């Protein structure tokens, strides 16, 4: 299911060269789960402040070697 915040998150990450998977998580839906390979963790971390501005309280990274 897509929404404006998820679309915004995809846009922020893609603008930084990160076409990664994202989804909402958590009971309140205020957690963003980003699936990324280990070598891109710092790149995702660099986007965290912009992702939180979209309304996500938490940004989590799921490390997947083959993402």
ChimeraX attribute file (.defattr): number of C-alpha atoms within 10 A of each C-alpha:
attribute: neighborCount
match mode: 1-to-1
recipient: residues
	/A:1	5
	/A:2	8
	/A:3	9
	/A:4	9
	/A:5	18
	/A:6	19
	/A:7	13
	/A:8	15
	/A:9	27
	/A:10	19
	/A:11	15
	/A:12	19
	/A:13	22
	/A:14	12
	/A:15	11
	/A:16	12
	/A:17	12
	/A:18	16
	/A:19	15
	/A:20	16
	/A:21	14
	/A:22	19
	/A:23	17
	/A:24	19
	/A:25	15
	/A:26	10
	/A:27	7
	/A:28	8
	/A:29	13
	/A:30	16
	/A:31	18
	/A:32	24
	/A:33	18
	/A:34	21
	/A:35	22
	/A:36	22
	/A:37	15
	/A:38	14
	/A:39	11
	/A:40	15
	/A:41	15
	/A:42	10
	/A:43	14
	/A:44	22
	/A:45	14
	/A:46	12
	/A:47	17
	/A:48	19
	/A:49	12
	/A:50	15
	/A:51	24
	/A:52	17
	/A:53	12
	/A:54	16
	/A:55	15
	/A:56	21
	/A:57	13
	/A:58	17
	/A:59	19
	/A:60	15
	/A:61	18
	/A:62	15
	/A:63	15
	/A:64	11
	/A:65	10
	/A:66	8
	/A:67	12
